Amino acid sequence: MNTQEAINAIALTRLSRFNLASLLSLYRAAGSATAVVENRKNIRDLLPDASPHLVSGLQNLETQLARAEEELAYTQNRHIDVLTMDNPGYPQRLMECPDAPLVLYSLGNANLNSRHIINIVGTRHCTVYGQDLIRIFARELKALCPDVLVFSGLAYGIDICAHRAALQNGLDTVGVLAHGLDDLYPPRHRPTAEEMLQHGGLLTEYTSRTQPKAHNFVQRNRIVAGCADATILVESAQRGGGLITCSIARSYGREVFAFPGPVGAEYSEGCNNLIRDNGAALITSAADLVKAMGWDDGIRLANAQRKGIERSLFPDLSEEEQTIVNTLSKNNDLQINMLSAQSGIAISRLTALLFEMEMKGLIRTMAGGCYHLLA
């Protein structure tokens, strides 16, 4: 790491009221953060249309340079990687974007320039339907394209489900934060975040002591979008952060996909509308994504489609339990009388089996007395 370049990049990003695109234009015109700082007294020679706020901030940069030195010392003490644009570890996909940050802070072991990268986004109020989509999608994706890196925002709902499903299926996953790496929001996601440090990591553009303010979450969406080849929207209401990420991804020329949902369902309206308006391509499985992105030579995909990707991965089921799993795999959320009719198992026997399977975490009892397969 070039220490002086890191200090200068950190200082520049801490200027208040600057335009991200203008700062990046200035960086590119100068060739480095160090060159910007060295020419800060006559910055309009490099960027003639620099705003008065930017000019003023650059001419009074000493306070920010001192703070940047403190931040660099903080990162070194906590083994945080400081990724400036001259660092080979900086996400190359993000560097192509017109409002990319001059510096990122990274914890973990993720390769931010992995061959295949996606992000999974959506509502913070995901339903069982959304949870099932993510669980099955991650499992299929691991089988079809096992080197995919999964990005999301570590928020409630779809984000945390995506991180957990990736970890459960052996996929590395990265959470993009809306604050510094000295804290974690929301706190209840800390156990997952700690596991991610061994199988992916955490990424942010914010220095320590930065609070998770509302506008930070919107701003961090561009990093989620910019680091990935494709954005996957799972569930969304008519308005939401996931739709913002999709819009940013399209502006970057990235692929956008969405899972459809039931007509009229509150948290499927955003997805359905986006698909209807050609803002996203419809997918129903990982195979659809892999095929659309051209991420397979056709051999693994053809084999998987021919054999079928098993919905159930429970190796220790009895014959009757397997029959129940197979039945619910075809028609999920069945009441006991329908489940009995379709499985051929008497209700008296079925009651005991369903209780045992619920204790094993294989099924869940839903409203209305329906049984839902957790696969």
C-alpha positions as CSV (number, residue, x, y, z in Angstrom):
1,M,0.0,0.0,0.0
2,N,1.2,3.5,-0.9
3,T,0.8,5.2,2.5
4,Q,0.7,8.8,1.3
5,E,-1.7,8.0,-1.4
6,A,-4.0,6.3,1.1
7,I,-3.9,9.3,3.4
8,N,-4.6,11.7,0.6
9,A,-7.5,9.6,-0.7
10,I,-9.0,9.3,2.7
11,A,-8.7,13.1,3.2
12,L,-10.3,13.9,-0.1
13,T,-13.3,11.6,0.5
14,R,-14.0,13.4,3.8
15,L,-14.6,16.8,2.2
16,S,-18.1,17.9,2.9
17,R,-20.7,18.7,0.3
18,F,-18.6,17.5,-2.6
19,N,-20.0,15.7,-5.7
20,L,-18.9,12.1,-6.0
21,A,-18.7,12.2,-9.8
22,S,-16.8,15.5,-9.7
23,L,-14.2,14.2,-7.2
24,L,-13.7,11.1,-9.3
25,S,-13.3,13.3,-12.5
26,L,-10.7,15.3,-10.6
27,Y,-8.9,12.2,-9.5
28,R,-8.8,10.9,-13.0
29,A,-7.6,14.2,-14.4
30,A,-4.8,14.4,-11.9
31,G,-3.9,10.7,-12.0
32,S,-3.8,10.1,-8.3
33,A,-5.1,11.5,-5.0
34,T,-1.6,12.7,-4.2
35,A,-1.5,14.8,-7.4
36,V,-4.9,16.3,-6.4
37,V,-3.6,17.3,-3.0
38,E,-0.4,18.6,-4.4
39,N,-2.3,20.9,-6.8
40,R,-5.1,21.8,-4.4
41,K,-4.3,25.5,-4.4
42,N,-4.8,25.8,-8.2
43,I,-7.3,22.9,-8.7
44,R,-9.2,24.7,-11.5
45,D,-6.2,24.1,-13.7
46,L,-7.1,20.4,-13.6
47,L,-10.9,20.8,-13.4
48,P,-12.0,24.1,-14.7
49,D,-15.6,23.7,-13.7
50,A,-14.8,22.6,-10.1
51,S,-17.5,23.8,-7.7
52,P,-16.8,26.6,-5.2
53,H,-17.4,24.1,-2.4
54,L,-14.8,21.8,-3.8
55,V,-12.3,24.5,-4.3
56,S,-12.8,25.9,-0.8
57,G,-12.6,22.4,0.7
58,L,-9.3,21.6,-1.1
59,Q,-7.7,24.8,0.0
60,N,-8.5,24.0,3.6
61,L,-7.6,20.4,3.6
62,E,-5.1,20.3,6.5
63,T,-7.7,19.2,9.1
64,Q,-8.9,16.3,6.9
65,L,-5.3,15.2,6.2
66,A,-4.7,15.0,10.0
67,R,-7.9,13.0,10.4
68,A,-6.9,10.7,7.5
69,E,-3.6,9.9,9.3
70,E,-5.6,8.9,12.4
71,E,-7.9,6.7,10.3
72,L,-5.0,5.0,8.6
73,A,-3.4,4.2,11.9
74,Y,-6.8,2.8,13.1
75,T,-7.1,0.5,10.1
76,Q,-3.5,-0.8,10.5
77,N,-4.2,-1.6,14.2
78,R,-7.3,-3.6,13.2
79,H,-6.0,-5.3,10.1
80,I,-8.5,-3.4,7.8
81,D,-7.4,-3.3,4.2
82,V,-7.4,0.2,2.7
83,L,-8.2,-0.1,-1.0
84,T,-7.3,2.9,-3.0
85,M,-7.8,2.9,-6.8
86,D,-4.2,2.1,-7.4
87,N,-4.5,-1.1,-5.3
88,P,-5.0,-4.3,-7.3
89,G,-7.5,-5.4,-4.6
90,Y,-9.9,-2.5,-5.4
91,P,-13.0,-3.8,-7.2
92,Q,-12.3,-3.3,-10.9
93,R,-16.0,-3.5,-11.8
94,L,-16.7,-0.6,-9.4
95,M,-13.8,1.4,-10.8
96,E,-15.6,1.6,-14.1
97,C,-18.5,3.5,-12.5
98,P,-18.7,7.4,-12.7
99,D,-19.2,7.8,-9.0
100,A,-16.9,5.2,-7.6
101,P,-15.3,6.0,-4.2
102,L,-11.7,6.9,-4.1
103,V,-11.1,4.5,-1.2
104,L,-12.7,1.5,0.3
105,Y,-12.2,-0.3,3.7
106,S,-12.4,-4.1,3.6
107,L,-12.4,-6.8,6.3
108,G,-12.3,-10.5,5.5
109,N,-10.8,-12.7,2.8
110,A,-13.1,-12.0,-0.2
111,N,-11.7,-11.6,-3.7
112,L,-13.5,-8.5,-4.8
113,N,-12.5,-9.2,-8.3
114,S,-13.9,-12.7,-8.5
115,R,-14.7,-14.2,-11.9
116,H,-18.5,-14.1,-11.2
117,I,-20.2,-11.6,-8.8
118,I,-23.9,-11.0,-8.2
119,N,-25.8,-9.1,-5.6
120,I,-29.2,-10.1,-4.1
121,V,-31.4,-7.3,-2.9
122,G,-35.0,-6.7,-1.9
123,T,-37.4,-5.7,0.8
124,R,-36.6,-5.7,4.5
125,H,-40.0,-7.3,5.1
126,C,-39.4,-10.5,3.1
127,T,-42.0,-13.3,3.3
128,V,-41.7,-17.0,3.5
129,Y,-42.0,-17.0,-0.3
130,G,-38.9,-14.8,-0.6
131,Q,-36.9,-16.8,2.0
132,D,-37.7,-20.0,0.0
133,L,-36.6,-18.4,-3.3
134,I,-33.3,-17.4,-1.9
135,R,-32.7,-20.7,-0.2
136,I,-33.3,-22.7,-3.3
137,F,-31.5,-20.2,-5.6
138,A,-28.3,-20.3,-3.5
139,R,-28.3,-24.1,-3.4
140,E,-28.8,-24.3,-7.2
141,L,-26.3,-21.6,-7.9
142,K,-23.6,-23.5,-5.9
143,A,-24.3,-26.6,-8.0
144,L,-24.2,-24.7,-11.3
145,C,-21.6,-22.0,-10.8
146,P,-19.7,-22.7,-7.5
147,D,-17.3,-19.7,-7.7
148,V,-19.9,-16.9,-7.5
149,L,-19.4,-14.2,-4.9
150,V,-22.6,-12.8,-3.4
151,F,-23.0,-9.2,-2.4
152,S,-25.8,-7.6,-0.3
153,G,-26.2,-5.0,2.3
154,L,-26.5,-7.0,5.6
155,A,-29.8,-5.3,6.3
156,Y,-33.0,-7.0,7.6
157,G,-35.0,-9.1,5.2
158,I,-33.7,-10.2,1.8
159,D,-30.2,-9.0,2.5
160,I,-29.5,-11.1,5.6
161,C,-31.3,-14.1,4.0
162,A,-29.0,-13.8,1.0
163,H,-25.9,-13.8,3.2
164,R,-27.0,-16.7,5.3
165,A,-28.1,-18.8,2.3
166,A,-24.7,-18.2,0.6
167,L,-22.8,-19.3,3.8
168,Q,-25.0,-22.3,4.2
169,N,-24.2,-23.4,0.6
170,G,-20.5,-22.7,0.6
171,L,-20.6,-19.4,-1.3
172,D,-18.5,-16.5,-0.2
173,T,-20.5,-13.4,0.5
174,V,-19.8,-9.7,1.2
175,G,-21.8,-7.2,3.1
176,V,-21.6,-3.5,2.1
177,L,-22.1,-1.3,5.1
178,A,-23.5,2.2,5.5
179,H,-21.1,3.1,8.3
180,G,-17.5,2.5,9.4
181,L,-16.0,-0.8,10.3
182,D,-15.8,0.1,14.0
183,D,-19.5,-0.8,14.4
184,L,-22.1,-3.0,13.0
185,Y,-25.7,-2.2,12.1
186,P,-28.0,-3.9,12.8
187,P,-26.3,-5.4,15.9
188,R,-28.3,-8.7,15.8
189,H,-26.6,-9.6,12.5
190,R,-23.1,-9.6,14.1
191,P,-22.9,-13.5,14.3
192,T,-23.5,-13.7,10.6
193,A,-21.1,-10.9,9.9
194,E,-18.4,-12.6,11.9
195,E,-18.9,-15.8,9.9
196,M,-18.7,-13.8,6.7
197,L,-15.2,-12.6,7.7
198,Q,-14.0,-16.2,7.1
199,H,-16.0,-16.7,4.0
200,G,-16.2,-13.3,2.3
201,G,-16.2,-10.1,4.3
202,L,-17.4,-6.6,5.0
203,L,-16.9,-3.6,2.8
204,T,-17.5,0.2,3.2
205,E,-16.5,3.6,1.9
206,Y,-17.0,5.2,5.3
207,T,-14.4,5.9,7.9
208,S,-14.7,4.9,11.6
209,R,-17.1,6.9,13.7
210,T,-19.5,7.3,10.8
211,Q,-23.1,6.8,11.9
212,P,-25.5,4.7,9.8
213,K,-27.6,7.7,8.6
214,A,-30.5,7.2,6.1
215,H,-28.7,8.8,3.2
216,N,-25.7,6.5,3.7
217,F,-27.8,3.5,2.9
218,V,-28.9,5.0,-0.4
219,Q,-25.4,5.9,-1.3
220,R,-24.0,2.5,-0.4
221,N,-26.4,0.9,-2.9
222,R,-24.2,2.1,-5.7
223,I,-21.3,0.0,-4.4
224,V,-23.6,-3.0,-4.1
225,A,-24.6,-2.5,-7.7
226,G,-21.2,-1.5,-9.0
227,C,-19.2,-4.4,-7.7
228,A,-21.5,-7.0,-9.4
229,D,-22.1,-8.3,-12.8
230,A,-25.8,-8.7,-12.1
231,T,-28.4,-7.6,-9.6
232,I,-31.1,-10.0,-8.5
233,L,-34.3,-8.5,-7.0
234,V,-36.2,-11.1,-5.0
235,E,-39.0,-9.3,-3.3
236,S,-39.9,-5.6,-3.3
237,A,-42.9,-3.3,-2.6
238,Q,-43.8,-0.6,-5.1
239,R,-41.0,1.5,-3.6
240,G,-37.8,0.4,-1.9
241,G,-34.1,0.3,-1.7
242,G,-33.9,-2.8,-3.9
243,L,-35.5,-0.9,-6.8
244,I,-32.9,1.9,-6.3
245,T,-30.1,-0.6,-6.5
246,C,-31.7,-2.0,-9.7
247,S,-31.9,1.5,-11.2
248,I,-28.3,2.2,-10.4
249,A,-27.2,-1.2,-11.9
250,R,-29.0,-0.4,-15.1
251,S,-27.3,3.0,-15.3
252,Y,-24.0,1.2,-15.0
253,G,-24.9,-1.1,-17.9
254,R,-25.2,-4.2,-15.6
255,E,-27.7,-7.0,-15.9
256,V,-30.8,-6.9,-13.7
257,F,-33.0,-9.8,-12.9
258,A,-36.1,-10.2,-10.8
259,F,-38.2,-13.1,-9.5
260,P,-41.9,-12.7,-10.2
261,G,-44.4,-13.0,-7.4
262,P,-48.2,-13.5,-6.8
263,V,-50.3,-10.8,-8.5
264,G,-51.5,-8.3,-5.8
265,A,-49.0,-9.4,-3.2
266,E,-47.6,-6.3,-1.5
267,Y,-43.9,-7.4,-1.6
268,S,-44.1,-8.7,-5.2
269,E,-45.4,-5.6,-6.8
270,G,-42.0,-4.0,-7.2
271,C,-40.6,-7.1,-9.0
272,N,-43.7,-7.6,-11.1
273,N,-43.8,-4.0,-12.2
274,L,-40.1,-4.0,-13.0
275,I,-40.4,-7.1,-15.2
276,R,-43.5,-5.6,-16.9
277,D,-41.7,-2.4,-17.7
278,N,-38.7,-4.2,-19.0
279,G,-36.5,-3.0,-16.2
280,A,-35.5,-6.5,-15.3
281,A,-35.4,-9.9,-16.9
282,L,-37.6,-12.6,-15.4
283,I,-35.9,-15.5,-13.7
284,T,-37.3,-18.4,-11.8
285,S,-34.2,-20.3,-10.9
286,A,-30.4,-20.2,-10.8
287,A,-30.3,-22.0,-14.1
288,D,-32.0,-19.0,-15.7
289,L,-29.4,-16.7,-14.4
290,V,-26.4,-18.8,-15.3
291,K,-27.8,-19.3,-18.9
292,A,-28.6,-15.6,-19.3
293,M,-25.1,-14.5,-18.1
294,G,-23.3,-17.2,-20.2
295,W,-21.5,-18.5,-17.1
296,D,-21.6,-22.1,-18.0
297,D,-20.1,-24.1,-20.9
298,G,-23.4,-25.9,-21.1
299,I,-22.2,-29.2,-19.7
300,R,-23.0,-28.7,-16.0
301,L,-26.2,-26.9,-16.8
302,A,-27.4,-29.6,-19.2
303,N,-26.6,-32.3,-16.7
304,A,-28.3,-30.5,-13.9
305,Q,-31.4,-29.9,-16.0
306,R,-31.5,-33.5,-17.1
307,K,-31.1,-35.0,-13.6
308,G,-32.9,-32.2,-11.8
309,I,-31.6,-30.4,-8.8
310,E,-33.1,-32.2,-5.9
311,R,-35.2,-30.0,-3.7
312,S,-34.6,-32.1,-0.7
313,L,-31.1,-32.5,0.7
314,F,-32.2,-34.5,3.8
315,P,-30.2,-37.8,3.8
316,D,-31.6,-39.4,6.9
317,L,-35.3,-39.4,6.2
318,S,-37.5,-42.5,6.6
319,E,-39.5,-43.7,3.5
320,E,-42.7,-42.0,4.8
321,E,-40.9,-38.8,5.6
322,Q,-39.4,-38.7,2.1
323,T,-42.9,-39.3,0.7
324,I,-44.1,-36.2,2.6
325,V,-41.1,-34.1,1.3
326,N,-41.7,-35.2,-2.3
327,T,-45.4,-34.3,-2.0
328,L,-44.7,-30.9,-0.5
329,S,-42.0,-30.3,-3.2
330,K,-44.7,-30.6,-5.8
331,N,-47.5,-28.7,-4.0
332,N,-46.3,-26.8,-1.0
333,D,-48.5,-25.4,1.8
334,L,-51.0,-28.2,2.0
335,Q,-53.5,-28.8,4.8
336,I,-53.3,-32.2,6.4
337,N,-56.3,-33.7,4.7
338,M,-54.9,-32.7,1.2
339,L,-51.4,-33.9,2.3
340,S,-52.9,-37.2,3.3
341,A,-54.7,-37.6,0.1
342,Q,-51.7,-36.8,-2.1
343,S,-49.2,-38.7,-0.1
344,G,-51.3,-41.8,0.6
345,I,-50.5,-41.7,4.3
346,A,-53.4,-41.9,6.8
347,I,-54.1,-38.8,8.8
348,S,-53.5,-40.6,12.1
349,R,-50.0,-41.6,11.1
350,L,-49.4,-38.3,9.3
351,T,-49.9,-36.3,12.4
352,A,-47.1,-38.0,14.2
353,L,-44.8,-37.8,11.2
354,L,-45.4,-34.1,10.7
355,F,-44.7,-33.4,14.4
356,E,-41.3,-35.2,14.1
357,M,-40.4,-33.4,10.9
358,E,-41.2,-30.0,12.4
359,M,-38.9,-30.8,15.4
360,K,-36.2,-31.6,12.8
361,G,-36.7,-28.2,11.2
362,L,-37.9,-29.7,7.9
363,I,-41.3,-28.2,7.8
364,R,-43.3,-25.4,9.4
365,T,-46.9,-25.0,10.4
366,M,-48.4,-22.0,8.7
367,A,-51.6,-20.0,9.2
368,G,-54.7,-22.0,8.3
369,G,-53.2,-25.3,9.3
370,C,-51.0,-25.6,6.2
371,Y,-47.7,-27.4,6.2
372,H,-44.8,-25.7,4.5
373,L,-41.6,-27.4,3.4
374,L,-38.4,-25.6,4.4
375,A,-36.1,-26.7,1.6
